[in-house]
Structures are given as structure tokens and as C-alpha cells.
Amino acid sequence: MLMPRRTKYRKQMRGKMRGAATRGNSVVFGEFGLQAQTSGWVDSRQIESAR
């Protein structure tokens, strides 16, 4: 899993999720993409499994 080497604490505090995304929500490479049906956090294991 990808993680920074030097941080003071291993787990970061999570901010608030506020509604739908306004940036980064368009397909840049290719023609197809995945779309989430519910809002939620995506951890590094889920990102690695989708790669």
C-alpha cells in the first residue's frame, strides 16, 4: 500500500464529506469509468484493487 514515509502519526484525522464532487469528476483518459453509487471514503486497499 502507498503511504508517506515520515509522518508524525500513522492515522490521519479525516475531514468532513460535503456533498458531490465539483472537481475531478470527469473521465480524462479513455471512454469509460467507474461511478460510485453512495458516498464514502476510499482507502488505499480499494484503490490498489481497482488499479
C-alpha distance matrix in Angstrom:
0.0 3.8 6.4 10.0 11.7 14.9 15.4 18.3 16.7 13.2 13.9 15.4 18.6 18.5 21.3 23.7 23.2 26.4 27.5 26.6 24.8 27.3 25.2 22.5 23.9 25.5 24.4 24.3 23.5 25.3 27.4 25.3 22.4 21.0 22.6 21.7 24.7 24.0 22.4 19.4 16.0 13.0 9.7 6.2 6.6 9.9 9.2 7.3 10.3 12.7 12.0
3.8 0.0 3.8 7.0 9.3 12.5 13.2 16.5 15.4 12.4 13.3 14.1 17.4 17.4 19.9 22.5 22.2 25.2 26.5 25.5 23.4 25.5 23.1 20.6 22.5 24.1 23.2 22.7 22.2 24.5 26.9 25.1 22.2 21.2 22.6 22.0 25.2 24.4 22.4 19.5 16.0 13.2 10.3 6.8 8.9 11.5 9.8 8.8 12.4 13.9 12.7
6.4 3.8 0.0 3.8 6.4 9.1 9.4 12.7 11.8 9.1 10.4 11.2 14.8 15.5 18.1 21.2 21.5 24.6 26.4 25.9 23.8 25.9 23.6 21.6 23.8 25.8 25.4 24.9 24.8 27.4 29.7 27.9 24.9 23.6 24.7 23.6 26.7 25.4 23.0 19.9 16.1 14.1 11.0 8.5 11.1 13.8 12.4 12.1 15.6 17.0 16.2
10.0 7.0 3.8 0.0 3.8 5.9 6.8 10.5 10.7 9.1 11.1 11.3 14.9 16.2 18.5 21.9 22.6 25.5 27.7 27.3 24.9 26.7 24.2 22.6 25.2 27.2 27.1 26.2 26.3 29.2 31.7 30.3 27.3 26.3 27.2 26.3 29.4 28.0 25.2 22.2 18.5 16.9 14.1 11.9 14.8 17.3 15.6 15.6 19.2 20.3 19.2
11.7 9.3 6.4 3.8 0.0 3.8 6.5 9.9 10.8 9.6 12.5 13.4 17.2 19.0 21.5 25.0 26.0 29.0 31.3 31.0 28.7 30.4 27.9 26.3 28.9 30.8 30.6 29.5 29.5 32.3 34.9 33.6 30.7 29.7 30.8 29.8 32.9 31.4 28.7 25.6 21.8 20.2 17.2 14.8 17.2 20.1 18.7 18.0 21.6 23.1 21.8
14.9 12.5 9.1 5.9 3.8 0.0 3.8 6.8 8.8 9.0 12.1 12.6 16.1 18.5 20.8 24.5 26.0 28.9 31.6 31.7 29.4 31.0 28.7 27.5 30.3 32.5 32.6 31.6 31.9 34.9 37.4 36.1 33.1 32.1 32.8 31.6 34.5 32.7 29.8 26.6 22.9 21.9 19.0 17.2 19.9 22.6 21.3 21.2 24.6 26.1 25.0
15.4 13.2 9.4 6.8 6.5 3.8 0.0 3.8 5.5 6.5 9.2 9.3 12.6 15.2 17.6 21.4 23.2 26.1 29.0 29.4 27.5 29.2 27.3 26.4 29.1 31.6 32.1 31.5 32.1 35.2 37.4 35.8 32.6 31.3 31.5 30.1 32.7 30.6 27.5 24.3 20.7 20.2 17.5 16.5 19.4 21.9 20.9 21.3 24.6 25.9 25.4
18.3 16.5 12.7 10.5 9.9 6.8 3.8 0.0 3.8 6.8 9.2 9.5 12.1 15.4 17.8 21.5 23.9 26.8 29.9 30.9 29.2 31.0 29.5 28.9 31.5 34.2 35.0 34.6 35.4 38.4 40.4 38.8 35.4 33.8 33.8 32.0 34.4 31.9 28.7 25.5 22.0 22.1 19.5 19.0 21.7 24.2 23.6 24.2 27.3 28.7 28.5
16.7 15.4 11.8 10.7 10.8 8.8 5.5 3.8 0.0 3.8 5.7 6.9 9.6 12.9 15.8 19.4 21.7 24.9 28.0 29.0 27.7 29.9 28.6 28.0 30.2 33.1 33.9 33.8 34.7 37.4 39.2 37.2 33.7 31.9 31.7 29.6 31.8 29.2 26.1 22.7 19.3 19.6 16.9 16.8 19.2 21.7 21.7 22.4 25.1 26.8 26.9
13.2 12.4 9.1 9.1 9.6 9.0 6.5 6.8 3.8 0.0 3.8 6.5 9.9 12.5 15.8 19.2 21.0 24.4 27.1 27.8 26.6 29.0 27.6 26.6 28.6 31.4 31.9 31.9 32.4 35.0 36.8 34.6 31.2 29.2 29.2 27.2 29.4 27.1 24.2 20.7 17.1 16.9 13.9 13.6 15.7 18.4 18.5 19.0 21.6 23.5 23.7
13.9 13.3 10.4 11.1 12.5 12.1 9.2 9.2 5.7 3.8 0.0 3.8 6.7 9.0 12.6 15.8 17.5 21.1 23.8 24.8 23.8 26.5 25.5 24.7 26.4 29.5 30.2 30.7 31.5 33.9 35.3 33.0 29.4 27.2 26.8 24.5 26.5 23.8 21.0 17.4 14.0 14.5 11.8 12.5 14.7 16.8 17.3 18.4 20.8 22.4 23.1
15.4 14.1 11.2 11.3 13.4 12.6 9.3 9.5 6.9 6.5 3.8 0.0 3.8 6.3 9.4 12.9 14.9 18.2 21.1 22.2 21.1 23.5 22.7 22.3 24.2 27.3 28.5 28.9 30.1 32.7 34.1 31.9 28.3 26.2 25.6 23.4 25.4 22.7 19.4 16.2 13.0 13.8 12.0 13.1 15.9 17.4 17.4 19.1 21.6 22.6 23.3
18.6 17.4 14.8 14.9 17.2 16.1 12.6 12.1 9.6 9.9 6.7 3.8 0.0 3.8 6.6 10.0 12.6 15.8 19.0 20.6 20.0 22.5 22.2 22.3 24.0 27.4 29.0 29.7 31.3 33.8 34.8 32.6 28.9 26.7 25.5 23.0 24.6 21.5 18.1 15.1 12.5 14.4 13.4 15.3 18.0 18.9 19.2 21.4 23.5 24.2 25.3
18.5 17.4 15.5 16.2 19.0 18.5 15.2 15.4 12.9 12.5 9.0 6.3 3.8 0.0 3.8 6.7 8.9 12.3 15.3 16.9 16.5 19.2 19.2 19.4 20.7 24.3 26.0 27.1 28.8 31.2 31.9 29.6 25.9 23.6 22.1 19.5 21.0 17.9 14.4 11.6 9.3 11.7 11.6 14.1 16.8 17.0 17.3 20.0 21.8 22.1 23.5
21.3 19.9 18.1 18.5 21.5 20.8 17.6 17.8 15.8 15.8 12.6 9.4 6.6 3.8 0.0 3.8 6.6 9.3 12.7 14.7 14.4 16.7 17.1 18.0 19.3 23.0 25.2 26.3 28.5 30.9 31.5 29.4 25.7 23.6 21.8 19.3 20.6 17.6 13.9 11.9 10.4 13.2 14.0 16.6 19.4 19.0 19.0 22.1 23.9 23.5 25.0
23.7 22.5 21.2 21.9 25.0 24.5 21.4 21.5 19.4 19.2 15.8 12.9 10.0 6.7 3.8 0.0 3.8 6.1 9.6 12.2 12.7 15.2 16.4 17.7 18.4 22.2 24.7 26.3 28.6 30.8 30.9 28.7 25.1 22.8 20.5 17.9 18.6 15.4 11.7 10.6 10.4 13.7 15.3 18.4 20.9 19.8 20.1 23.5 24.7 24.1 25.9
23.2 22.2 21.5 22.6 26.0 26.0 23.2 23.9 21.7 21.0 17.5 14.9 12.6 8.9 6.6 3.8 0.0 3.8 6.5 8.7 9.5 12.5 14.0 15.1 15.2 19.0 21.6 23.4 25.8 27.8 27.6 25.3 21.8 19.5 16.9 14.3 15.1 12.0 8.3 8.0 8.6 11.8 14.3 17.4 19.7 18.1 18.2 21.9 22.8 21.7 23.7
26.4 25.2 24.6 25.5 29.0 28.9 26.1 26.8 24.9 24.4 21.1 18.2 15.8 12.3 9.3 6.1 3.8 0.0 3.8 6.8 8.2 10.4 12.7 14.7 14.5 18.3 21.3 23.3 26.1 28.0 27.5 25.5 22.2 20.3 17.3 15.2 15.6 12.9 9.6 10.6 11.9 14.8 17.6 20.6 22.9 20.9 20.8 24.5 25.4 23.9 25.8
27.5 26.5 26.4 27.7 31.3 31.6 29.0 29.9 28.0 27.1 23.8 21.1 19.0 15.3 12.7 9.6 6.5 3.8 0.0 3.8 6.7 9.0 12.0 13.8 12.7 16.3 19.4 21.8 24.6 26.1 25.2 23.2 20.1 18.2 14.9 13.0 13.0 10.8 8.3 10.5 12.7 15.2 18.5 21.5 23.5 21.0 20.9 24.7 25.1 23.2 25.3
26.6 25.5 25.9 27.3 31.0 31.7 29.4 30.9 29.0 27.8 24.8 22.2 20.6 16.9 14.7 12.2 8.7 6.8 3.8 0.0 3.8 6.5 9.3 10.8 9.2 12.6 15.7 18.3 21.1 22.5 21.5 19.6 16.7 15.1 11.9 10.8 11.3 10.1 8.1 10.8 12.8 14.5 18.0 20.6 22.5 19.7 19.2 23.0 23.3 21.0 22.9
24.8 23.4 23.8 24.9 28.7 29.4 27.5 29.2 27.7 26.6 23.8 21.1 20.0 16.5 14.4 12.7 9.5 8.2 6.7 3.8 0.0 3.8 5.7 7.2 6.5 10.1 13.3 15.4 18.4 20.2 19.7 18.2 15.3 14.4 11.8 11.5 13.1 12.3 10.0 11.9 12.8 13.8 17.1 19.2 21.4 18.8 17.7 21.4 22.2 19.7 21.1
27.3 25.5 25.9 26.7 30.4 31.0 29.2 31.0 29.9 29.0 26.5 23.5 22.5 19.2 16.7 15.2 12.5 10.4 9.0 6.5 3.8 0.0 3.8 6.9 6.8 9.6 13.2 14.8 18.2 20.3 19.8 19.0 16.7 16.5 14.3 14.6 16.2 15.8 13.7 15.6 16.4 17.2 20.3 22.0 24.5 22.0 20.4 23.9 25.0 22.2 23.2
25.2 23.1 23.6 24.2 27.9 28.7 27.3 29.5 28.6 27.6 25.5 22.7 22.2 19.2 17.1 16.4 14.0 12.7 12.0 9.3 5.7 3.8 0.0 3.8 5.6 8.0 11.2 12.0 15.5 18.0 18.2 17.7 15.4 15.7 14.3 15.1 17.5 17.4 15.2 16.5 16.5 16.6 19.3 20.3 23.0 20.8 18.6 21.9 23.3 20.5 20.9
22.5 20.6 21.6 22.6 26.3 27.5 26.4 28.9 28.0 26.6 24.7 22.3 22.3 19.4 18.0 17.7 15.1 14.7 13.8 10.8 7.2 6.9 3.8 0.0 3.8 5.8 8.3 9.0 12.1 14.7 15.3 14.7 12.3 12.8 12.2 13.5 16.4 16.7 14.9 15.8 15.4 14.7 17.3 17.9 20.4 18.1 15.6 18.7 20.1 17.2 17.3
23.9 22.5 23.8 25.2 28.9 30.3 29.1 31.5 30.2 28.6 26.4 24.2 24.0 20.7 19.3 18.4 15.2 14.5 12.7 9.2 6.5 6.8 5.6 3.8 0.0 3.8 6.9 9.1 12.1 13.9 13.5 12.4 10.0 10.4 9.2 10.9 13.5 14.4 13.2 14.9 15.3 14.8 17.9 18.9 20.8 17.9 15.9 19.2 19.9 16.7 17.4
25.5 24.1 25.8 27.2 30.8 32.5 31.6 34.2 33.1 31.4 29.5 27.3 27.4 24.3 23.0 22.2 19.0 18.3 16.3 12.6 10.1 9.6 8.0 5.8 3.8 0.0 3.8 6.2 9.4 10.8 10.3 10.2 8.8 10.5 10.2 12.9 15.5 17.1 16.5 18.3 18.6 17.6 20.4 21.0 22.6 19.7 17.4 20.3 20.8 17.3 17.6
24.4 23.2 25.4 27.1 30.6 32.6 32.1 35.0 33.9 31.9 30.2 28.5 29.0 26.0 25.2 24.7 21.6 21.3 19.4 15.7 13.3 13.2 11.2 8.3 6.9 3.8 0.0 3.8 6.0 7.1 7.0 7.1 6.4 9.3 10.3 13.5 16.5 18.5 18.3 19.7 19.8 18.0 20.6 20.5 21.8 19.0 16.4 18.8 19.1 15.4 15.3
24.3 22.7 24.9 26.2 29.5 31.6 31.5 34.6 33.8 31.9 30.7 28.9 29.7 27.1 26.3 26.3 23.4 23.3 21.8 18.3 15.4 14.8 12.0 9.0 9.1 6.2 3.8 0.0 3.8 6.6 8.2 9.5 9.3 12.3 13.8 16.8 20.0 21.7 21.1 22.1 21.7 19.7 21.7 21.1 22.7 20.3 17.3 19.2 20.1 16.6 15.6
23.5 22.2 24.8 26.3 29.5 31.9 32.1 35.4 34.7 32.4 31.5 30.1 31.3 28.8 28.5 28.6 25.8 26.1 24.6 21.1 18.4 18.2 15.5 12.1 12.1 9.4 6.0 3.8 0.0 3.8 6.9 8.4 8.9 12.3 14.7 17.8 21.1 23.1 22.8 23.5 22.9 20.3 22.0 21.0 22.1 19.9 16.8 18.0 18.7 15.2 13.7
25.3 24.5 27.4 29.2 32.3 34.9 35.2 38.4 37.4 35.0 33.9 32.7 33.8 31.2 30.9 30.8 27.8 28.0 26.1 22.5 20.2 20.3 18.0 14.7 13.9 10.8 7.1 6.6 3.8 0.0 3.8 6.0 8.1 11.8 14.4 17.9 20.9 23.4 23.8 24.7 24.5 21.9 23.7 22.8 23.3 20.8 18.2 19.2 19.1 15.6 14.4
27.4 26.9 29.7 31.7 34.9 37.4 37.4 40.4 39.2 36.8 35.3 34.1 34.8 31.9 31.5 30.9 27.6 27.5 25.2 21.5 19.7 19.8 18.2 15.3 13.5 10.3 7.0 8.2 6.9 3.8 0.0 3.8 7.0 10.7 13.0 16.7 19.2 22.1 22.9 24.3 24.6 22.4 24.7 24.2 24.6 21.7 19.5 20.9 20.3 16.6 16.2
25.3 25.1 27.9 30.3 33.6 36.1 35.8 38.8 37.2 34.6 33.0 31.9 32.6 29.6 29.4 28.7 25.3 25.5 23.2 19.6 18.2 19.0 17.7 14.7 12.4 10.2 7.1 9.5 8.4 6.0 3.8 0.0 3.8 7.2 9.7 13.4 15.8 18.8 19.9 21.3 21.8 19.5 21.9 21.8 21.8 18.6 16.9 18.5 17.5 13.7 14.1
22.4 22.2 24.9 27.3 30.7 33.1 32.6 35.4 33.7 31.2 29.4 28.3 28.9 25.9 25.7 25.1 21.8 22.2 20.1 16.7 15.3 16.7 15.4 12.3 10.0 8.8 6.4 9.3 8.9 8.1 7.0 3.8 0.0 3.8 6.6 10.1 12.9 15.6 16.4 17.6 18.0 15.8 18.3 18.4 18.6 15.3 13.7 15.7 14.8 11.1 11.9
21.0 21.2 23.6 26.3 29.7 32.1 31.3 33.8 31.9 29.2 27.2 26.2 26.7 23.6 23.6 22.8 19.5 20.3 18.2 15.1 14.4 16.5 15.7 12.8 10.4 10.5 9.3 12.3 12.3 11.8 10.7 7.2 3.8 0.0 3.8 6.7 9.7 12.3 13.3 14.4 15.1 13.0 15.7 16.4 16.3 12.7 11.8 14.2 13.0 9.5 11.5
22.6 22.6 24.7 27.2 30.8 32.8 31.5 33.8 31.7 29.2 26.8 25.6 25.5 22.1 21.8 20.5 16.9 17.3 14.9 11.9 11.8 14.3 14.3 12.2 9.2 10.2 10.3 13.8 14.7 14.4 13.0 9.7 6.6 3.8 0.0 3.8 6.5 9.1 10.4 12.2 13.6 12.5 15.9 17.3 17.5 13.8 13.4 16.4 15.3 12.1 14.6
21.7 22.0 23.6 26.3 29.8 31.6 30.1 32.0 29.6 27.2 24.5 23.4 23.0 19.5 19.3 17.9 14.3 15.2 13.0 10.8 11.5 14.6 15.1 13.5 10.9 12.9 13.5 16.8 17.8 17.9 16.7 13.4 10.1 6.7 3.8 0.0 3.8 5.6 7.0 8.8 10.8 10.3 13.8 16.0 16.1 12.5 12.9 16.1 15.0 12.5 15.5
24.7 25.2 26.7 29.4 32.9 34.5 32.7 34.4 31.8 29.4 26.5 25.4 24.6 21.0 20.6 18.6 15.1 15.6 13.0 11.3 13.1 16.2 17.5 16.4 13.5 15.5 16.5 20.0 21.1 20.9 19.2 15.8 12.9 9.7 6.5 3.8 0.0 3.8 6.9 9.6 12.5 12.8 16.4 18.9 18.8 15.2 16.2 19.3 17.8 15.7 18.9
24.0 24.4 25.4 28.0 31.4 32.7 30.6 31.9 29.2 27.1 23.8 22.7 21.5 17.9 17.6 15.4 12.0 12.9 10.8 10.1 12.3 15.8 17.4 16.7 14.4 17.1 18.5 21.7 23.1 23.4 22.1 18.8 15.6 12.3 9.1 5.6 3.8 0.0 3.8 6.5 10.0 11.3 14.8 17.9 18.1 14.8 16.2 19.5 18.4 16.8 20.0
22.4 22.4 23.0 25.2 28.7 29.8 27.5 28.7 26.1 24.2 21.0 19.4 18.1 14.4 13.9 11.7 8.3 9.6 8.3 8.1 10.0 13.7 15.2 14.9 13.2 16.5 18.3 21.1 22.8 23.8 22.9 19.9 16.4 13.3 10.4 7.0 6.9 3.8 0.0 3.8 7.2 9.4 12.9 16.2 17.1 14.2 15.2 18.8 18.4 16.9 19.8
19.4 19.5 19.9 22.2 25.6 26.6 24.3 25.5 22.7 20.7 17.4 16.2 15.1 11.6 11.9 10.6 8.0 10.6 10.5 10.8 11.9 15.6 16.5 15.8 14.9 18.3 19.7 22.1 23.5 24.7 24.3 21.3 17.6 14.4 12.2 8.8 9.6 6.5 3.8 0.0 3.8 6.6 9.7 13.2 14.2 11.8 13.2 16.6 16.5 15.7 18.6
16.0 16.0 16.1 18.5 21.8 22.9 20.7 22.0 19.3 17.1 14.0 13.0 12.5 9.3 10.4 10.4 8.6 11.9 12.7 12.8 12.8 16.4 16.5 15.4 15.3 18.6 19.8 21.7 22.9 24.5 24.6 21.8 18.0 15.1 13.6 10.8 12.5 10.0 7.2 3.8 0.0 3.8 6.3 9.9 11.4 9.7 10.8 14.1 14.7 14.4 16.8
13.0 13.2 14.1 16.9 20.2 21.9 20.2 22.1 19.6 16.9 14.5 13.8 14.4 11.7 13.2 13.7 11.8 14.8 15.2 14.5 13.8 17.2 16.6 14.7 14.8 17.6 18.0 19.7 20.3 21.9 22.4 19.5 15.8 13.0 12.5 10.3 12.8 11.3 9.4 6.6 3.8 0.0 3.8 6.8 8.2 6.2 7.0 10.4 11.1 10.8 13.1
9.7 10.3 11.0 14.1 17.2 19.0 17.5 19.5 16.9 13.9 11.8 12.0 13.4 11.6 14.0 15.3 14.3 17.6 18.5 18.0 17.1 20.3 19.3 17.3 17.9 20.4 20.6 21.7 22.0 23.7 24.7 21.9 18.3 15.7 15.9 13.8 16.4 14.8 12.9 9.7 6.3 3.8 0.0 3.8 5.6 5.5 6.5 8.9 10.3 11.1 12.9
6.2 6.8 8.5 11.9 14.8 17.2 16.5 19.0 16.8 13.6 12.5 13.1 15.3 14.1 16.6 18.4 17.4 20.6 21.5 20.6 19.2 22.0 20.3 17.9 18.9 21.0 20.5 21.1 21.0 22.8 24.2 21.8 18.4 16.4 17.3 16.0 18.9 17.9 16.2 13.2 9.9 6.8 3.8 0.0 3.8 5.4 5.0 6.1 8.6 9.9 10.7
6.6 8.9 11.1 14.8 17.2 19.9 19.4 21.7 19.2 15.7 14.7 15.9 18.0 16.8 19.4 20.9 19.7 22.9 23.5 22.5 21.4 24.5 23.0 20.4 20.8 22.6 21.8 22.7 22.1 23.3 24.6 21.8 18.6 16.3 17.5 16.1 18.8 18.1 17.1 14.2 11.4 8.2 5.6 3.8 0.0 3.8 5.4 5.1 6.2 8.7 10.1
9.9 11.5 13.8 17.3 20.1 22.6 21.9 24.2 21.7 18.4 16.8 17.4 18.9 17.0 19.0 19.8 18.1 20.9 21.0 19.7 18.8 22.0 20.8 18.1 17.9 19.7 19.0 20.3 19.9 20.8 21.7 18.6 15.3 12.7 13.8 12.5 15.2 14.8 14.2 11.8 9.7 6.2 5.5 5.4 3.8 0.0 3.8 5.4 5.1 6.3 8.8
9.2 9.8 12.4 15.6 18.7 21.3 20.9 23.6 21.7 18.5 17.3 17.4 19.2 17.3 19.0 20.1 18.2 20.8 20.9 19.2 17.7 20.4 18.6 15.6 15.9 17.4 16.4 17.3 16.8 18.2 19.5 16.9 13.7 11.8 13.4 12.9 16.2 16.2 15.2 13.2 10.8 7.0 6.5 5.0 5.4 3.8 0.0 3.8 5.5 5.2 6.4
7.3 8.8 12.1 15.6 18.0 21.2 21.3 24.2 22.4 19.0 18.4 19.1 21.4 20.0 22.1 23.5 21.9 24.5 24.7 23.0 21.4 23.9 21.9 18.7 19.2 20.3 18.8 19.2 18.0 19.2 20.9 18.5 15.7 14.2 16.4 16.1 19.3 19.5 18.8 16.6 14.1 10.4 8.9 6.1 5.1 5.4 3.8 0.0 3.8 5.4 5.3
10.3 12.4 15.6 19.2 21.6 24.6 24.6 27.3 25.1 21.6 20.8 21.6 23.5 21.8 23.9 24.7 22.8 25.4 25.1 23.3 22.2 25.0 23.3 20.1 19.9 20.8 19.1 20.1 18.7 19.1 20.3 17.5 14.8 13.0 15.3 15.0 17.8 18.4 18.4 16.5 14.7 11.1 10.3 8.6 6.2 5.1 5.5 3.8 0.0 3.8 5.6
12.7 13.9 17.0 20.3 23.1 26.1 25.9 28.7 26.8 23.5 22.4 22.6 24.2 22.1 23.5 24.1 21.7 23.9 23.2 21.0 19.7 22.2 20.5 17.2 16.7 17.3 15.4 16.6 15.2 15.6 16.6 13.7 11.1 9.5 12.1 12.5 15.7 16.8 16.9 15.7 14.4 10.8 11.1 9.9 8.7 6.3 5.2 5.4 3.8 0.0 3.8
12.0 12.7 16.2 19.2 21.8 25.0 25.4 28.5 26.9 23.7 23.1 23.3 25.3 23.5 25.0 25.9 23.7 25.8 25.3 22.9 21.1 23.2 20.9 17.3 17.4 17.6 15.3 15.6 13.7 14.4 16.2 14.1 11.9 11.5 14.6 15.5 18.9 20.0 19.8 18.6 16.8 13.1 12.9 10.7 10.1 8.8 6.4 5.3 5.6 3.8 0.0
